[in-house]
Amino acid sequence: MDEAGWGETLTADVLEDRYGLVADVVEPVHMGTDTINRRVLTDDGLRLFVKQYPSMADLDAARNAWDMSEYCRAAKLPVPRVWPDIDDNLVTIAGGSAWAVVDEAPGRVTTSAMTVPLAEHIGVVMGRMHRVLAAYPLPRRVQQTRWRTGSVDDALVKCDAVMARAKQQGHHDLGQLGVDLAQRREDLHAHVHLLREQLPETLVEQALHADLSRTNLITLADVVTGVIDFRCAAAMPAWELGRAAFDPRTVATSTDCAACALAMARAYRSEHPSLPVPEIRACARIALLYMLFSLYGATTAEYGLPQEAEIDLQRHWRERQIAIRRLLGALEGLEEALTDVGASGGTP
């Protein structure tokens, strides 16, 4: 039996032994870097998503993430149900691995730019989620804040390391990567200090999903039908809002990107009015700083991704480069509009 067949058989055995479910069809899902993912159709018609964790996975972090997921589902947010095993555990141990089983949400991950109606619904869901999670215990895991406190010199060193790694890996376009990294170095030198100067001195921190980006939202007809892959970390709501509102794919490819961002912020504000106005205003600036300090996707060989996922990550890098340029040019106008959104409490 080949590796794929063995994995399908193991998955079916785990479902039967630990969940009392009989798998009819098991299909691999060739996306994601942290787990081995499979779709399952059971003999009684259930559609499930099964995650198999690698041996080195942090299982406490996984359990915390699934606990947060269930907490949000109990609050009527669109979060797929996590199946407890026969011992009522959200993460089960079987076949030498840890596993989690969730309902498959209807819809798919959006691969194109956001529409204004979708951005608005994401804002509704995120605002409600942040309001709900404000009462959740602060997680031990803390989301990195290089965008706020990281050294520019360290980021420049990382640019050099990325180029060295690309040469070792035989990167497909070293010339373009060199141009990209030169631009990033210039932007780090020129803009980080000025961008940070106008950040609020203090920012709200609370328990958050901490990876609430396009790839972890299942959508159907401009409606969010599933929020998946909780990271469960202490983080700043303004960062999570900015990261979603200024999604690089939308900023880089859509003429409606500003309208999308403002629609999301307005809907968010209507659902979560307690986030201070200066933080609503700052979310674009935070998104820009976050992009400047991220080199994710500049090289891809080290992740061992399937070809489809590798191509998507390379596209993400290119879109982020474009998004940085566009946000730098539009930031002043965006912040004025975001201030109006904050001051109006989210009402049009």
LUMNU-293503 format. One record per residue (C-alpha): residue number from 1; residue in one letter; x, y, z. Coordinates in nm, 2 decimals. Example, Ala and Ser with C-alpha at 12.3 -4.5 7.8 and 13.67 -1.06 7.14 Angstrom:
<dolos>
@tortor 1 mido a u 1.23 v -0.45 w 0.78
@tortor 2 mido s u 1.37 v -0.11 w 0.71
</dolos>
This chain:
<dolos>
@tortor 1 mido m u 0.00 v 0.00 w 0.00
@tortor 2 mido d u 0.14 v 0.35 w -0.09
@tortor 3 mido e u 0.17 v 0.63 w 0.16
@tortor 4 mido a u -0.16 v 0.80 w 0.06
@tortor 5 mido g u -0.35 v 0.47 w 0.08
@tortor 6 mido w u -0.20 v 0.40 w 0.42
@tortor 7 mido g u -0.30 v 0.75 w 0.54
@tortor 8 mido e u -0.66 v 0.69 w 0.43
@tortor 9 mido t u -0.68 v 0.36 w 0.60
@tortor 10 mido l u -0.53 v 0.50 w 0.92
@tortor 11 mido t u -0.78 v 0.79 w 0.91
@tortor 12 mido a u -1.07 v 0.55 w 0.87
@tortor 13 mido d u -0.95 v 0.34 w 1.16
@tortor 14 mido v u -0.91 v 0.64 w 1.39
@tortor 15 mido l u -1.26 v 0.76 w 1.31
@tortor 16 mido e u -1.41 v 0.43 w 1.38
@tortor 17 mido d u -1.21 v 0.35 w 1.70
@tortor 18 mido r u -1.21 v 0.70 w 1.86
@tortor 19 mido y u -1.53 v 0.86 w 1.73
@tortor 20 mido g u -1.76 v 0.57 w 1.63
@tortor 21 mido l u -1.78 v 0.70 w 1.28
@tortor 22 mido v u -1.75 v 0.49 w 0.96
@tortor 23 mido a u -1.57 v 0.66 w 0.67
@tortor 24 mido d u -1.70 v 0.60 w 0.32
@tortor 25 mido v u -1.47 v 0.83 w 0.13
@tortor 26 mido v u -1.13 v 0.98 w 0.25
@tortor 27 mido e u -0.96 v 1.24 w 0.03
@tortor 28 mido p u -0.63 v 1.43 w 0.10
@tortor 29 mido v u -0.64 v 1.81 w 0.11
@tortor 30 mido h u -0.31 v 1.94 w -0.03
@tortor 31 mido m u -0.30 v 2.28 w 0.16
@tortor 32 mido g u -0.17 v 2.38 w 0.50
@tortor 33 mido t u 0.17 v 2.35 w 0.65
@tortor 34 mido d u 0.11 v 2.25 w 1.02
@tortor 35 mido t u -0.11 v 1.94 w 0.98
@tortor 36 mido i u -0.20 v 1.67 w 0.74
@tortor 37 mido n u -0.55 v 1.74 w 0.63
@tortor 38 mido r u -0.82 v 1.51 w 0.48
@tortor 39 mido r u -1.19 v 1.54 w 0.39
@tortor 40 mido v u -1.41 v 1.26 w 0.49
@tortor 41 mido l u -1.76 v 1.15 w 0.39
@tortor 42 mido t u -1.91 v 0.91 w 0.64
@tortor 43 mido d u -2.15 v 0.63 w 0.55
@tortor 44 mido d u -2.44 v 0.83 w 0.70
@tortor 45 mido g u -2.36 v 1.14 w 0.50
@tortor 46 mido l u -2.16 v 1.35 w 0.74
@tortor 47 mido r u -1.89 v 1.58 w 0.58
@tortor 48 mido l u -1.59 v 1.61 w 0.80
@tortor 49 mido f u -1.25 v 1.77 w 0.80
@tortor 50 mido v u -0.98 v 1.56 w 0.98
@tortor 51 mido k u -0.65 v 1.70 w 1.09
@tortor 52 mido q u -0.35 v 1.48 w 1.18
@tortor 53 mido y u -0.08 v 1.65 w 1.38
@tortor 54 mido p u 0.29 v 1.59 w 1.33
@tortor 55 mido s u 0.48 v 1.42 w 1.61
@tortor 56 mido m u 0.65 v 1.74 w 1.72
@tortor 57 mido a u 0.32 v 1.94 w 1.74
@tortor 58 mido d u 0.25 v 2.15 w 2.05
@tortor 59 mido l u -0.06 v 1.96 w 2.17
@tortor 60 mido d u -0.14 v 2.20 w 2.45
@tortor 61 mido a u -0.16 v 2.48 w 2.20
@tortor 62 mido a u -0.38 v 2.27 w 1.97
@tortor 63 mido r u -0.62 v 2.19 w 2.26
@tortor 64 mido n u -0.64 v 2.56 w 2.36
@tortor 65 mido a u -0.72 v 2.65 w 2.00
@tortor 66 mido w u -1.00 v 2.40 w 1.97
@tortor 67 mido d u -1.14 v 2.51 w 2.31
@tortor 68 mido m u -1.15 v 2.87 w 2.18
@tortor 69 mido s u -1.32 v 2.75 w 1.87
@tortor 70 mido e u -1.59 v 2.58 w 2.07
@tortor 71 mido y u -1.63 v 2.88 w 2.29
@tortor 72 mido c u -1.70 v 3.10 w 1.99
@tortor 73 mido r u -1.94 v 2.84 w 1.84
@tortor 74 mido a u -2.13 v 2.84 w 2.16
@tortor 75 mido a u -2.17 v 3.21 w 2.12
@tortor 76 mido k u -2.35 v 3.15 w 1.79
@tortor 77 mido l u -2.05 v 3.25 w 1.57
@tortor 78 mido p u -2.01 v 3.07 w 1.24
@tortor 79 mido v u -1.76 v 2.82 w 1.36
@tortor 80 mido p u -1.77 v 2.45 w 1.27
@tortor 81 mido r u -1.83 v 2.20 w 1.54
@tortor 82 mido v u -1.53 v 2.01 w 1.68
@tortor 83 mido w u -1.62 v 1.64 w 1.75
@tortor 84 mido p u -1.52 v 1.51 w 2.09
@tortor 85 mido d u -1.38 v 1.16 w 2.09
@tortor 86 mido i u -1.52 v 0.87 w 2.29
@tortor 87 mido d u -1.35 v 1.01 w 2.60
@tortor 88 mido d u -1.48 v 1.36 w 2.54
@tortor 89 mido n u -1.14 v 1.50 w 2.42
@tortor 90 mido l u -1.13 v 1.76 w 2.14
@tortor 91 mido v u -0.78 v 1.63 w 2.04
@tortor 92 mido t u -0.75 v 1.25 w 2.04
@tortor 93 mido i u -0.43 v 1.04 w 2.04
@tortor 94 mido a u -0.44 v 0.73 w 1.81
@tortor 95 mido g u -0.21 v 0.55 w 1.56
@tortor 96 mido g u 0.10 v 0.74 w 1.70
@tortor 97 mido s u -0.05 v 1.08 w 1.62
@tortor 98 mido a u -0.28 v 1.35 w 1.75
@tortor 99 mido w u -0.61 v 1.41 w 1.56
@tortor 100 mido a u -0.90 v 1.66 w 1.55
@tortor 101 mido v u -1.22 v 1.61 w 1.37
@tortor 102 mido v u -1.45 v 1.90 w 1.27
@tortor 103 mido d u -1.76 v 1.95 w 1.06
@tortor 104 mido e u -1.69 v 2.08 w 0.71
@tortor 105 mido a u -1.84 v 2.42 w 0.67
@tortor 106 mido p u -2.03 v 2.48 w 0.34
@tortor 107 mido g u -1.84 v 2.70 w 0.09
@tortor 108 mido r u -1.47 v 2.75 w 0.03
@tortor 109 mido v u -1.18 v 2.97 w 0.10
@tortor 110 mido t u -1.21 v 3.27 w -0.13
@tortor 111 mido t u -0.92 v 3.29 w -0.38
@tortor 112 mido s u -1.01 v 3.62 w -0.53
@tortor 113 mido a u -1.03 v 3.98 w -0.39
@tortor 114 mido m u -1.30 v 4.06 w -0.14
@tortor 115 mido t u -1.62 v 4.22 w -0.25
@tortor 116 mido v u -1.77 v 4.50 w -0.04
@tortor 117 mido p u -2.06 v 4.27 w 0.08
@tortor 118 mido l u -1.81 v 4.00 w 0.19
@tortor 119 mido a u -1.59 v 4.25 w 0.36
@tortor 120 mido e u -1.89 v 4.39 w 0.55
@tortor 121 mido h u -1.99 v 4.04 w 0.67
@tortor 122 mido i u -1.63 v 3.96 w 0.78
@tortor 123 mido g u -1.64 v 4.28 w 0.98
@tortor 124 mido v u -1.97 v 4.17 w 1.15
@tortor 125 mido v u -1.83 v 3.83 w 1.24
@tortor 126 mido m u -1.49 v 3.97 w 1.36
@tortor 127 mido g u -1.66 v 4.24 w 1.57
@tortor 128 mido r u -1.88 v 3.99 w 1.74
@tortor 129 mido m u -1.59 v 3.75 w 1.79
@tortor 130 mido h u -1.37 v 4.02 w 1.95
@tortor 131 mido r u -1.66 v 4.12 w 2.17
@tortor 132 mido v u -1.71 v 3.76 w 2.28
@tortor 133 mido l u -1.34 v 3.69 w 2.33
@tortor 134 mido a u -1.29 v 3.99 w 2.54
@tortor 135 mido a u -1.42 v 3.77 w 2.83
@tortor 136 mido y u -1.20 v 3.47 w 2.74
@tortor 137 mido p u -0.89 v 3.40 w 2.96
@tortor 138 mido l u -0.58 v 3.56 w 2.82
@tortor 139 mido p u -0.38 v 3.28 w 2.64
@tortor 140 mido r u -0.02 v 3.20 w 2.72
@tortor 141 mido r u 0.07 v 3.22 w 2.36
@tortor 142 mido v u 0.14 v 3.58 w 2.25
@tortor 143 mido q u 0.12 v 3.70 w 1.89
@tortor 144 mido q u 0.45 v 3.85 w 1.78
@tortor 145 mido t u 0.46 v 4.23 w 1.75
@tortor 146 mido r u 0.77 v 4.29 w 1.54
@tortor 147 mido w u 0.56 v 4.55 w 1.35
@tortor 148 mido r u 0.55 v 4.76 w 1.67
@tortor 149 mido t u 0.88 v 4.69 w 1.85
@tortor 150 mido g u 1.11 v 4.49 w 1.62
@tortor 151 mido s u 1.45 v 4.63 w 1.52
@tortor 152 mido v u 1.48 v 4.77 w 1.17
@tortor 153 mido d u 1.84 v 4.64 w 1.17
@tortor 154 mido d u 1.72 v 4.29 w 1.25
@tortor 155 mido a u 1.48 v 4.31 w 0.97
@tortor 156 mido l u 1.76 v 4.42 w 0.73
@tortor 157 mido v u 1.97 v 4.12 w 0.84
@tortor 158 mido k u 1.67 v 3.89 w 0.77
@tortor 159 mido c u 1.65 v 4.03 w 0.41
@tortor 160 mido d u 2.01 v 3.93 w 0.36
@tortor 161 mido a u 1.94 v 3.59 w 0.50
@tortor 162 mido v u 1.64 v 3.54 w 0.27
@tortor 163 mido m u 1.86 v 3.62 w -0.03
@tortor 164 mido a u 2.13 v 3.38 w 0.08
@tortor 165 mido r u 1.87 v 3.11 w 0.13
@tortor 166 mido a u 1.72 v 3.18 w -0.21
@tortor 167 mido k u 2.05 v 3.13 w -0.38
@tortor 168 mido q u 2.10 v 2.80 w -0.19
@tortor 169 mido q u 1.76 v 2.68 w -0.30
@tortor 170 mido g u 1.79 v 2.77 w -0.66
@tortor 171 mido h u 1.51 v 3.03 w -0.65
@tortor 172 mido h u 1.32 v 3.05 w -0.97
@tortor 173 mido d u 1.37 v 3.43 w -1.02
@tortor 174 mido l u 1.67 v 3.56 w -0.82
@tortor 175 mido g u 1.67 v 3.89 w -1.01
@tortor 176 mido q u 1.32 v 3.98 w -0.92
@tortor 177 mido l u 1.37 v 3.87 w -0.56
@tortor 178 mido g u 1.67 v 4.10 w -0.54
@tortor 179 mido v u 1.46 v 4.39 w -0.66
@tortor 180 mido d u 1.19 v 4.31 w -0.41
@tortor 181 mido l u 1.43 v 4.28 w -0.12
@tortor 182 mido a u 1.61 v 4.61 w -0.22
@tortor 183 mido q u 1.27 v 4.78 w -0.21
@tortor 184 mido r u 1.19 v 4.63 w 0.13
@tortor 185 mido r u 1.52 v 4.75 w 0.27
@tortor 186 mido e u 1.45 v 5.10 w 0.14
@tortor 187 mido d u 1.10 v 5.10 w 0.29
@tortor 188 mido l u 1.21 v 4.97 w 0.63
@tortor 189 mido h u 1.47 v 5.25 w 0.64
@tortor 190 mido a u 1.24 v 5.52 w 0.52
@tortor 191 mido h u 0.90 v 5.45 w 0.67
@tortor 192 mido v u 0.91 v 5.24 w 0.99
@tortor 193 mido h u 1.01 v 5.52 w 1.23
@tortor 194 mido l u 0.75 v 5.76 w 1.09
@tortor 195 mido l u 0.48 v 5.50 w 1.08
@tortor 196 mido r u 0.54 v 5.41 w 1.45
@tortor 197 mido e u 0.55 v 5.77 w 1.57
@tortor 198 mido q u 0.17 v 5.80 w 1.51
@tortor 199 mido l u 0.06 v 5.47 w 1.67
@tortor 200 mido p u -0.14 v 5.50 w 1.99
@tortor 201 mido e u 0.08 v 5.47 w 2.29
@tortor 202 mido t u -0.13 v 5.19 w 2.43
@tortor 203 mido l u -0.33 v 4.93 w 2.24
@tortor 204 mido v u -0.60 v 4.69 w 2.37
@tortor 205 mido e u -0.47 v 4.34 w 2.41
@tortor 206 mido q u -0.70 v 4.03 w 2.45
@tortor 207 mido a u -0.76 v 3.67 w 2.35
@tortor 208 mido l u -0.80 v 3.65 w 1.98
@tortor 209 mido h u -0.82 v 3.40 w 1.69
@tortor 210 mido a u -0.48 v 3.55 w 1.59
@tortor 211 mido d u -0.49 v 3.42 w 1.23
@tortor 212 mido l u -0.82 v 3.56 w 1.11
@tortor 213 mido s u -0.71 v 3.61 w 0.75
@tortor 214 mido r u -0.87 v 3.52 w 0.41
@tortor 215 mido t u -0.73 v 3.16 w 0.42
@tortor 216 mido n u -0.91 v 3.08 w 0.74
@tortor 217 mido l u -1.25 v 3.20 w 0.64
@tortor 218 mido i u -1.49 v 2.97 w 0.46
@tortor 219 mido t u -1.74 v 3.18 w 0.25
@tortor 220 mido l u -2.04 v 3.12 w 0.04
@tortor 221 mido a u -2.22 v 3.39 w -0.16
@tortor 222 mido d u -2.05 v 3.68 w 0.02
@tortor 223 mido v u -2.13 v 3.53 w 0.36
@tortor 224 mido v u -1.88 v 3.39 w 0.62
@tortor 225 mido t u -2.00 v 3.03 w 0.68
@tortor 226 mido g u -1.70 v 2.90 w 0.88
@tortor 227 mido v u -1.41 v 3.05 w 1.08
@tortor 228 mido i u -1.14 v 2.78 w 1.10
@tortor 229 mido d u -0.78 v 2.72 w 1.23
@tortor 230 mido f u -0.78 v 2.93 w 1.55
@tortor 231 mido r u -0.44 v 3.01 w 1.67
@tortor 232 mido c u -0.56 v 3.12 w 2.01
@tortor 233 mido a u -0.31 v 3.39 w 2.12
@tortor 234 mido a u -0.30 v 3.72 w 2.31
@tortor 235 mido a u -0.30 v 3.99 w 2.05
@tortor 236 mido m u -0.43 v 4.33 w 1.96
@tortor 237 mido p u -0.78 v 4.37 w 1.80
@tortor 238 mido a u -0.65 v 4.66 w 1.59
@tortor 239 mido w u -0.39 v 4.44 w 1.44
@tortor 240 mido e u -0.64 v 4.16 w 1.35
@tortor 241 mido l u -0.88 v 4.41 w 1.20
@tortor 242 mido g u -0.61 v 4.58 w 1.00
@tortor 243 mido r u -0.47 v 4.25 w 0.87
@tortor 244 mido a u -0.81 v 4.14 w 0.75
@tortor 245 mido a u -0.93 v 4.48 w 0.62
@tortor 246 mido f u -0.61 v 4.53 w 0.41
@tortor 247 mido d u -0.58 v 4.18 w 0.28
@tortor 248 mido p u -0.30 v 4.19 w 0.03
@tortor 249 mido r u -0.49 v 4.01 w -0.24
@tortor 250 mido t u -0.76 v 4.27 w -0.23
@tortor 251 mido v u -0.53 v 4.57 w -0.20
@tortor 252 mido a u -0.31 v 4.45 w -0.48
@tortor 253 mido t u -0.58 v 4.34 w -0.73
@tortor 254 mido s u -0.91 v 4.53 w -0.66
@tortor 255 mido t u -1.01 v 4.89 w -0.74
@tortor 256 mido d u -1.26 v 4.85 w -0.45
@tortor 257 mido c u -1.00 v 4.78 w -0.19
@tortor 258 mido a u -1.06 v 5.10 w 0.01
@tortor 259 mido a u -1.43 v 5.06 w 0.00
@tortor 260 mido c u -1.39 v 4.70 w 0.12
@tortor 261 mido a u -1.16 v 4.81 w 0.41
@tortor 262 mido l u -1.40 v 5.08 w 0.52
@tortor 263 mido a u -1.70 v 4.85 w 0.49
@tortor 264 mido m u -1.53 v 4.60 w 0.71
@tortor 265 mido a u -1.43 v 4.86 w 0.97
@tortor 266 mido r u -1.78 v 5.01 w 0.98
@tortor 267 mido a u -1.94 v 4.67 w 1.03
@tortor 268 mido y u -1.68 v 4.58 w 1.29
@tortor 269 mido r u -1.74 v 4.90 w 1.48
@tortor 270 mido s u -2.12 v 4.85 w 1.48
@tortor 271 mido e u -2.07 v 4.51 w 1.65
@tortor 272 mido h u -1.78 v 4.61 w 1.88
@tortor 273 mido p u -1.81 v 4.97 w 1.97
@tortor 274 mido s u -1.57 v 4.96 w 2.26
@tortor 275 mido l u -1.25 v 4.96 w 2.07
@tortor 276 mido p u -1.11 v 5.31 w 2.10
@tortor 277 mido v u -1.14 v 5.54 w 1.79
@tortor 278 mido p u -0.75 v 5.59 w 1.77
@tortor 279 mido e u -0.72 v 5.21 w 1.73
@tortor 280 mido i u -0.97 v 5.20 w 1.45
@tortor 281 mido r u -0.78 v 5.48 w 1.28
@tortor 282 mido a u -0.45 v 5.30 w 1.33
@tortor 283 mido c u -0.55 v 4.96 w 1.18
@tortor 284 mido a u -0.43 v 5.06 w 0.83
@tortor 285 mido r u -0.09 v 5.18 w 0.97
@tortor 286 mido i u -0.06 v 4.86 w 1.17
@tortor 287 mido a u -0.14 v 4.65 w 0.86
@tortor 288 mido l u 0.13 v 4.83 w 0.67
@tortor 289 mido l u 0.39 v 4.79 w 0.94
@tortor 290 mido y u 0.30 v 4.42 w 0.97
@tortor 291 mido m u 0.36 v 4.37 w 0.60
@tortor 292 mido l u 0.69 v 4.55 w 0.61
@tortor 293 mido f u 0.83 v 4.32 w 0.88
@tortor 294 mido s u 0.71 v 4.00 w 0.72
@tortor 295 mido l u 0.92 v 3.81 w 0.47
@tortor 296 mido y u 0.69 v 3.51 w 0.45
@tortor 297 mido g u 0.67 v 3.38 w 0.10
@tortor 298 mido a u 0.99 v 3.54 w -0.03
@tortor 299 mido t u 1.12 v 3.18 w -0.05
@tortor 300 mido t u 0.91 v 2.87 w -0.04
@tortor 301 mido a u 1.12 v 2.56 w -0.09
@tortor 302 mido e u 1.18 v 2.52 w 0.29
@tortor 303 mido y u 0.81 v 2.45 w 0.35
@tortor 304 mido g u 0.79 v 2.14 w 0.14
@tortor 305 mido l u 0.45 v 2.25 w 0.01
@tortor 306 mido p u 0.25 v 2.08 w -0.27
@tortor 307 mido q u 0.28 v 2.27 w -0.60
@tortor 308 mido e u -0.06 v 2.44 w -0.57
@tortor 309 mido a u 0.01 v 2.57 w -0.22
@tortor 310 mido e u 0.36 v 2.68 w -0.32
@tortor 311 mido i u 0.23 v 2.88 w -0.62
@tortor 312 mido d u -0.03 v 3.05 w -0.39
@tortor 313 mido l u 0.24 v 3.15 w -0.14
@tortor 314 mido q u 0.46 v 3.30 w -0.42
@tortor 315 mido r u 0.16 v 3.49 w -0.53
@tortor 316 mido h u 0.10 v 3.61 w -0.18
@tortor 317 mido w u 0.46 v 3.75 w -0.17
@tortor 318 mido r u 0.41 v 3.94 w -0.49
@tortor 319 mido e u 0.07 v 4.08 w -0.38
@tortor 320 mido r u 0.21 v 4.19 w -0.05
@tortor 321 mido q u 0.49 v 4.39 w -0.23
@tortor 322 mido i u 0.22 v 4.57 w -0.44
@tortor 323 mido a u 0.00 v 4.62 w -0.13
@tortor 324 mido i u 0.28 v 4.79 w 0.06
@tortor 325 mido r u 0.33 v 5.05 w -0.22
@tortor 326 mido r u -0.04 v 5.12 w -0.25
@tortor 327 mido l u -0.10 v 5.16 w 0.12
@tortor 328 mido l u 0.20 v 5.39 w 0.16
@tortor 329 mido g u 0.04 v 5.61 w -0.11
@tortor 330 mido a u -0.31 v 5.60 w 0.03
@tortor 331 mido l u -0.25 v 5.60 w 0.41
@tortor 332 mido e u -0.34 v 5.96 w 0.49
@tortor 333 mido g u -0.68 v 5.94 w 0.32
@tortor 334 mido l u -0.75 v 5.60 w 0.47
@tortor 335 mido e u -0.68 v 5.72 w 0.82
@tortor 336 mido e u -0.91 v 6.01 w 0.78
@tortor 337 mido a u -1.19 v 5.79 w 0.66
@tortor 338 mido l u -1.13 v 5.53 w 0.94
@tortor 339 mido t u -1.14 v 5.82 w 1.20
@tortor 340 mido d u -1.49 v 5.90 w 1.06
@tortor 341 mido v u -1.59 v 5.54 w 1.09
@tortor 342 mido g u -1.47 v 5.53 w 1.45
@tortor 343 mido a u -1.64 v 5.85 w 1.54
@tortor 344 mido s u -1.97 v 5.75 w 1.39
@tortor 345 mido g u -1.98 v 5.43 w 1.58
@tortor 346 mido g u -2.01 v 5.23 w 1.26
@tortor 347 mido t u -2.33 v 5.39 w 1.13
@tortor 348 mido p u -2.31 v 5.50 w 0.76
</dolos>
